[in-house]
Structures are given as C-alpha cells and as structure tokens.
Amino acid sequence: MRAFTRLIVPAALACCAACSPPVDPPDERPPEPQVGAVHDAILAPIDAARAVGNTLQEAADRRSDEAEAAAP
C-alpha cells in the first residue's frame, strides 16, 4: 500500500499542477455592426452636393427675379 501511495500521489499532484484555469466562453451575441460611421461617410458628400445645388438654384432664381424686375 505504501508503494501505491508513493506512486499515485505524486502522479495526481503532477496532473493537477498541469491543469490550466478554464477559458472564458466567448460572447453568445455577434458584434454589433458599425454602420453608422460608414453610412455617414457615404452620405456626407451627397448632402454637401445637395446643399451646393440648392444654393445655386436659389442664386439662379434671384437672378431671374432681378432680370424680370429690371425688364420694361
């Protein structure tokens, strides 16, 4: 019995020492998409172009009104 204890106890201790702590499970949820920044980056030049187009249209309308007012 003594030989059994001398062999099994060190072997069990070696097995316990070799164990690593459990790994945390990954999140079950998929990551949230980051579409806000991409969406804004795509629409920024389009919005700027619309603003310029509106400014040009307003200027053209003003010139047209002024030309009509100046005509006899």
Phi and psi in radians as a Rosetta constraint file:
Dihedral C 1 N 2 CA 2 C 2 CIRCULARHARMONIC -1.166 0.35
Dihedral N 2 CA 2 C 2 N 3 CIRCULARHARMONIC -0.663 0.35
Dihedral C 2 N 3 CA 3 C 3 CIRCULARHARMONIC -1.164 0.35
Dihedral N 3 CA 3 C 3 N 4 CIRCULARHARMONIC -0.655 0.35
Dihedral C 3 N 4 CA 4 C 4 CIRCULARHARMONIC -1.075 0.35
Dihedral N 4 CA 4 C 4 N 5 CIRCULARHARMONIC -0.796 0.35
Dihedral C 4 N 5 CA 5 C 5 CIRCULARHARMONIC -1.135 0.35
Dihedral N 5 CA 5 C 5 N 6 CIRCULARHARMONIC -0.678 0.35
Dihedral C 5 N 6 CA 6 C 6 CIRCULARHARMONIC -1.185 0.35
Dihedral N 6 CA 6 C 6 N 7 CIRCULARHARMONIC -0.442 0.35
Dihedral C 6 N 7 CA 7 C 7 CIRCULARHARMONIC -1.623 0.35
Dihedral N 7 CA 7 C 7 N 8 CIRCULARHARMONIC -0.737 0.35
Dihedral C 7 N 8 CA 8 C 8 CIRCULARHARMONIC -1.316 0.35
Dihedral N 8 CA 8 C 8 N 9 CIRCULARHARMONIC -0.737 0.35
Dihedral C 8 N 9 CA 9 C 9 CIRCULARHARMONIC -1.088 0.35
Dihedral N 9 CA 9 C 9 N 10 CIRCULARHARMONIC -0.855 0.35
Dihedral C 9 N 10 CA 10 C 10 CIRCULARHARMONIC -1.115 0.35
Dihedral N 10 CA 10 C 10 N 11 CIRCULARHARMONIC -0.621 0.35
Dihedral C 10 N 11 CA 11 C 11 CIRCULARHARMONIC -1.149 0.35
Dihedral N 11 CA 11 C 11 N 12 CIRCULARHARMONIC -0.722 0.35
Dihedral C 11 N 12 CA 12 C 12 CIRCULARHARMONIC -1.157 0.35
Dihedral N 12 CA 12 C 12 N 13 CIRCULARHARMONIC -0.705 0.35
Dihedral C 12 N 13 CA 13 C 13 CIRCULARHARMONIC -1.135 0.35
Dihedral N 13 CA 13 C 13 N 14 CIRCULARHARMONIC -0.698 0.35
Dihedral C 13 N 14 CA 14 C 14 CIRCULARHARMONIC -1.121 0.35
Dihedral N 14 CA 14 C 14 N 15 CIRCULARHARMONIC -0.694 0.35
Dihedral C 14 N 15 CA 15 C 15 CIRCULARHARMONIC -1.150 0.35
Dihedral N 15 CA 15 C 15 N 16 CIRCULARHARMONIC -0.711 0.35
Dihedral C 15 N 16 CA 16 C 16 CIRCULARHARMONIC -1.199 0.35
Dihedral N 16 CA 16 C 16 N 17 CIRCULARHARMONIC -0.624 0.35
Dihedral C 16 N 17 CA 17 C 17 CIRCULARHARMONIC -1.229 0.35
Dihedral N 17 CA 17 C 17 N 18 CIRCULARHARMONIC -0.497 0.35
Dihedral C 17 N 18 CA 18 C 18 CIRCULARHARMONIC -1.391 0.35
Dihedral N 18 CA 18 C 18 N 19 CIRCULARHARMONIC -0.240 0.35
Dihedral C 18 N 19 CA 19 C 19 CIRCULARHARMONIC -1.234 0.35
Dihedral N 19 CA 19 C 19 N 20 CIRCULARHARMONIC 2.453 0.35
Dihedral C 19 N 20 CA 20 C 20 CIRCULARHARMONIC -1.783 0.35
Dihedral N 20 CA 20 C 20 N 21 CIRCULARHARMONIC 2.792 0.35
Dihedral C 20 N 21 CA 21 C 21 CIRCULARHARMONIC -1.157 0.35
Dihedral N 21 CA 21 C 21 N 22 CIRCULARHARMONIC 2.692 0.35
Dihedral C 21 N 22 CA 22 C 22 CIRCULARHARMONIC -1.150 0.35
Dihedral N 22 CA 22 C 22 N 23 CIRCULARHARMONIC 2.550 0.35
Dihedral C 22 N 23 CA 23 C 23 CIRCULARHARMONIC -1.463 0.35
Dihedral N 23 CA 23 C 23 N 24 CIRCULARHARMONIC 2.396 0.35
Dihedral C 23 N 24 CA 24 C 24 CIRCULARHARMONIC -1.165 0.35
Dihedral N 24 CA 24 C 24 N 25 CIRCULARHARMONIC 2.389 0.35
Dihedral C 24 N 25 CA 25 C 25 CIRCULARHARMONIC -1.218 0.35
Dihedral N 25 CA 25 C 25 N 26 CIRCULARHARMONIC 2.566 0.35
Dihedral C 25 N 26 CA 26 C 26 CIRCULARHARMONIC -1.191 0.35
Dihedral N 26 CA 26 C 26 N 27 CIRCULARHARMONIC 2.783 0.35
Dihedral C 26 N 27 CA 27 C 27 CIRCULARHARMONIC -1.073 0.35
Dihedral N 27 CA 27 C 27 N 28 CIRCULARHARMONIC 2.472 0.35
Dihedral C 27 N 28 CA 28 C 28 CIRCULARHARMONIC -1.310 0.35
Dihedral N 28 CA 28 C 28 N 29 CIRCULARHARMONIC -0.507 0.35
Dihedral C 28 N 29 CA 29 C 29 CIRCULARHARMONIC -1.424 0.35
Dihedral N 29 CA 29 C 29 N 30 CIRCULARHARMONIC 2.456 0.35
Dihedral C 29 N 30 CA 30 C 30 CIRCULARHARMONIC -1.272 0.35
Dihedral N 30 CA 30 C 30 N 31 CIRCULARHARMONIC 2.720 0.35
Dihedral C 30 N 31 CA 31 C 31 CIRCULARHARMONIC -1.120 0.35
Dihedral N 31 CA 31 C 31 N 32 CIRCULARHARMONIC 2.567 0.35
Dihedral C 31 N 32 CA 32 C 32 CIRCULARHARMONIC -1.285 0.35
Dihedral N 32 CA 32 C 32 N 33 CIRCULARHARMONIC 2.393 0.35
Dihedral C 32 N 33 CA 33 C 33 CIRCULARHARMONIC -1.174 0.35
Dihedral N 33 CA 33 C 33 N 34 CIRCULARHARMONIC 2.533 0.35
Dihedral C 33 N 34 CA 34 C 34 CIRCULARHARMONIC -1.767 0.35
Dihedral N 34 CA 34 C 34 N 35 CIRCULARHARMONIC 1.049 0.35
Dihedral C 34 N 35 CA 35 C 35 CIRCULARHARMONIC -1.470 0.35
Dihedral N 35 CA 35 C 35 N 36 CIRCULARHARMONIC -0.296 0.35
Dihedral C 35 N 36 CA 36 C 36 CIRCULARHARMONIC -1.053 0.35
Dihedral N 36 CA 36 C 36 N 37 CIRCULARHARMONIC -0.854 0.35
Dihedral C 36 N 37 CA 37 C 37 CIRCULARHARMONIC -1.180 0.35
Dihedral N 37 CA 37 C 37 N 38 CIRCULARHARMONIC -0.711 0.35
Dihedral C 37 N 38 CA 38 C 38 CIRCULARHARMONIC -1.174 0.35
Dihedral N 38 CA 38 C 38 N 39 CIRCULARHARMONIC -0.748 0.35
Dihedral C 38 N 39 CA 39 C 39 CIRCULARHARMONIC -1.068 0.35
Dihedral N 39 CA 39 C 39 N 40 CIRCULARHARMONIC -0.783 0.35
Dihedral C 39 N 40 CA 40 C 40 CIRCULARHARMONIC -1.132 0.35
Dihedral N 40 CA 40 C 40 N 41 CIRCULARHARMONIC -0.672 0.35
Dihedral C 40 N 41 CA 41 C 41 CIRCULARHARMONIC -1.160 0.35
Dihedral N 41 CA 41 C 41 N 42 CIRCULARHARMONIC -0.565 0.35
Dihedral C 41 N 42 CA 42 C 42 CIRCULARHARMONIC -1.317 0.35
Dihedral N 42 CA 42 C 42 N 43 CIRCULARHARMONIC -0.717 0.35
Dihedral C 42 N 43 CA 43 C 43 CIRCULARHARMONIC -1.443 0.35
Dihedral N 43 CA 43 C 43 N 44 CIRCULARHARMONIC -0.298 0.35
Dihedral C 43 N 44 CA 44 C 44 CIRCULARHARMONIC -1.031 0.35
Dihedral N 44 CA 44 C 44 N 45 CIRCULARHARMONIC -0.865 0.35
Dihedral C 44 N 45 CA 45 C 45 CIRCULARHARMONIC -1.159 0.35
Dihedral N 45 CA 45 C 45 N 46 CIRCULARHARMONIC -0.550 0.35
Dihedral C 45 N 46 CA 46 C 46 CIRCULARHARMONIC -1.184 0.35
Dihedral N 46 CA 46 C 46 N 47 CIRCULARHARMONIC -0.762 0.35
Dihedral C 46 N 47 CA 47 C 47 CIRCULARHARMONIC -1.124 0.35
Dihedral N 47 CA 47 C 47 N 48 CIRCULARHARMONIC -0.677 0.35
Dihedral C 47 N 48 CA 48 C 48 CIRCULARHARMONIC -1.117 0.35
Dihedral N 48 CA 48 C 48 N 49 CIRCULARHARMONIC -0.709 0.35
Dihedral C 48 N 49 CA 49 C 49 CIRCULARHARMONIC -1.150 0.35
Dihedral N 49 CA 49 C 49 N 50 CIRCULARHARMONIC -0.679 0.35
Dihedral C 49 N 50 CA 50 C 50 CIRCULARHARMONIC -1.114 0.35
Dihedral N 50 CA 50 C 50 N 51 CIRCULARHARMONIC -0.714 0.35
Dihedral C 50 N 51 CA 51 C 51 CIRCULARHARMONIC -1.105 0.35
Dihedral N 51 CA 51 C 51 N 52 CIRCULARHARMONIC -0.735 0.35
Dihedral C 51 N 52 CA 52 C 52 CIRCULARHARMONIC -1.139 0.35
Dihedral N 52 CA 52 C 52 N 53 CIRCULARHARMONIC -0.721 0.35
Dihedral C 52 N 53 CA 53 C 53 CIRCULARHARMONIC -1.075 0.35
Dihedral N 53 CA 53 C 53 N 54 CIRCULARHARMONIC -0.724 0.35
Dihedral C 53 N 54 CA 54 C 54 CIRCULARHARMONIC -1.137 0.35
Dihedral N 54 CA 54 C 54 N 55 CIRCULARHARMONIC -0.708 0.35
Dihedral C 54 N 55 CA 55 C 55 CIRCULARHARMONIC -1.092 0.35
Dihedral N 55 CA 55 C 55 N 56 CIRCULARHARMONIC -0.770 0.35
Dihedral C 55 N 56 CA 56 C 56 CIRCULARHARMONIC -1.128 0.35
Dihedral N 56 CA 56 C 56 N 57 CIRCULARHARMONIC -0.685 0.35
Dihedral C 56 N 57 CA 57 C 57 CIRCULARHARMONIC -1.151 0.35
Dihedral N 57 CA 57 C 57 N 58 CIRCULARHARMONIC -0.706 0.35
Dihedral C 57 N 58 CA 58 C 58 CIRCULARHARMONIC -1.121 0.35
Dihedral N 58 CA 58 C 58 N 59 CIRCULARHARMONIC -0.714 0.35
Dihedral C 58 N 59 CA 59 C 59 CIRCULARHARMONIC -1.124 0.35
Dihedral N 59 CA 59 C 59 N 60 CIRCULARHARMONIC -0.718 0.35
Dihedral C 59 N 60 CA 60 C 60 CIRCULARHARMONIC -1.141 0.35
Dihedral N 60 CA 60 C 60 N 61 CIRCULARHARMONIC -0.701 0.35
Dihedral C 60 N 61 CA 61 C 61 CIRCULARHARMONIC -1.119 0.35
Dihedral N 61 CA 61 C 61 N 62 CIRCULARHARMONIC -0.707 0.35
Dihedral C 61 N 62 CA 62 C 62 CIRCULARHARMONIC -1.094 0.35
Dihedral N 62 CA 62 C 62 N 63 CIRCULARHARMONIC -0.779 0.35
Dihedral C 62 N 63 CA 63 C 63 CIRCULARHARMONIC -1.093 0.35
Dihedral N 63 CA 63 C 63 N 64 CIRCULARHARMONIC -0.705 0.35
Dihedral C 63 N 64 CA 64 C 64 CIRCULARHARMONIC -1.122 0.35
Dihedral N 64 CA 64 C 64 N 65 CIRCULARHARMONIC -0.765 0.35
Dihedral C 64 N 65 CA 65 C 65 CIRCULARHARMONIC -1.110 0.35
Dihedral N 65 CA 65 C 65 N 66 CIRCULARHARMONIC -0.714 0.35
Dihedral C 65 N 66 CA 66 C 66 CIRCULARHARMONIC -1.140 0.35
Dihedral N 66 CA 66 C 66 N 67 CIRCULARHARMONIC -0.684 0.35
Dihedral C 66 N 67 CA 67 C 67 CIRCULARHARMONIC -1.163 0.35
Dihedral N 67 CA 67 C 67 N 68 CIRCULARHARMONIC -0.704 0.35
Dihedral C 67 N 68 CA 68 C 68 CIRCULARHARMONIC -1.156 0.35
Dihedral N 68 CA 68 C 68 N 69 CIRCULARHARMONIC -0.654 0.35
Dihedral C 68 N 69 CA 69 C 69 CIRCULARHARMONIC -1.233 0.35
Dihedral N 69 CA 69 C 69 N 70 CIRCULARHARMONIC -0.549 0.35
Dihedral C 69 N 70 CA 70 C 70 CIRCULARHARMONIC -1.444 0.35
Dihedral N 70 CA 70 C 70 N 71 CIRCULARHARMONIC -0.320 0.35
Dihedral C 70 N 71 CA 71 C 71 CIRCULARHARMONIC -1.278 0.35
Dihedral N 71 CA 71 C 71 N 72 CIRCULARHARMONIC 2.456 0.35
